Amino acid sequence: MNKENLQFGRVALRGGLVTGGAQVVRMVIQFVSVVVLARLLAPEDFGLVASVSPIVAFVGLFQNLGLQQAVIQRKEIGERELNQVFWISTLVGLVCTLVVVALSPAIAAFYGDQRMTAIAIAAALPLLLGSLAALPLALMNRHLKFGQLALNDVYAAVVGLLVTATAAYFGMGYWSLVIGPAASAAVALLAAWWTTRWMPGRPAFRIDRDIISFGANLTGFNLVNFFSRNLDNILIGKFSGPVELGYYDRAYKLLLFPLQNITQPLSRVMIPLMSRIQEDKPRFRDIYMRTNWLLAAVTMPGIAALTCAAEPTVSLLFGEQWLPVAPIFAWLGVASLMQPVSSTTGWIFICQGETKTMFRWGIYSSLTTVLSFVAGLQWGAIGVAAAYAISGYVLRVPVLAWLLQRVGPVSARDFLYVQGLFVVSAVAAWFGYRLLPAAVTGSSDVVALACAVCLNYGLALLFALASRQPRQVLLGILSKGLSAVRR
């Protein structure tokens, strides 16, 4: 058993390191993309594409009906089931693409802008490409091919950035924001098929009931969760116009997209690994908690630092003409402070087959989020961001903690303890930053941002070392790192 634990730990560590390294590269690419494109394109360009994106994303929720995660989570799955999953995913992807094409005139009529017809049609192509890649990617994940998955992600991200930036440089405007993702999806598809060399059999469109049930509940969660991720764009685009939506979109991309570039690939590593030990509850809880202490220590102080220094951050990266983004960015920072850890609760539901509970949680979460968007809309994009942040702390986090207590093996105390410690350190850092002399924070944007970063990470480290659980995790990682260096 000790040998098995050691091997499991090595696989987890190697997969985490490879995936983490690739995600650092992807985050740099994303960061460069946000900054470069903000200087090449106008706010209206981002607003036009951001108005269409939620509708395309909504249809895309049905791309593979949750079957990709079902392939990863099941202990055993045969070639017949894999062939069925591929053909069903492909058929659904084709249908989704045609649905978006058919809806494109209605989308343009809704926003009162005929340019959106062609944008919607072009944005539908990645849906089909993504469905064709779904099974090869699931197989790579199931077989723990984390290194190749990470490389494929980097290839796709680099191509997407180069194509988008080149098109923007040559004056293609909003079209560059549509062409780039299509090129990235095509590269991801080719890389996945080249790596797996898996070939489908004859078309088959019947599948086991257990797989369909698992995937249907997961799709249901993604469906209702869609509204909490995208309705803000639709409402702001409809009632405040593409320029204000462009500001909101840049704030969202700058802050929340990098977080997704951390948690989504981390899920790729953790879900197949934790699915293998789903029946060993103490071990399951220990791995989950250790991962989240590290995740929170890395991400939450960084988010808090950017939130403290919202204006210097926006001015430094985008230029002073984008300063209206700063208050939106600050409120989204408050909202996203607890999201890195909260988003990992999906591992608990998926790995233990509790997708029905996950679906019910998604309904509640989406309903409260939509109501917050509507409540804040009268104050524009800033109001939407503020209402979203406040409702998260008051209405969603406590209920999610209660659900975890019922499902187990991670308790509500475990969940709140990880986040609460770094939220308290962030609040302390915020007060400390406000007490700094104006001559220091006002001297330059770089100095102001550096002060915020040092304050937040310094206090977070002190708080972590003062508490037993995070101290053990951080010292354990330090010890392993030193041992690796010696070897």
Summary of the structure (lengths in Angstrom):
residues: 487
radius of gyration: 22.3
end to end distance: 25.2
largest distance: 71.4
contacts: 1720
relative contact order: 0.10
helix: 87%
strand: 0%
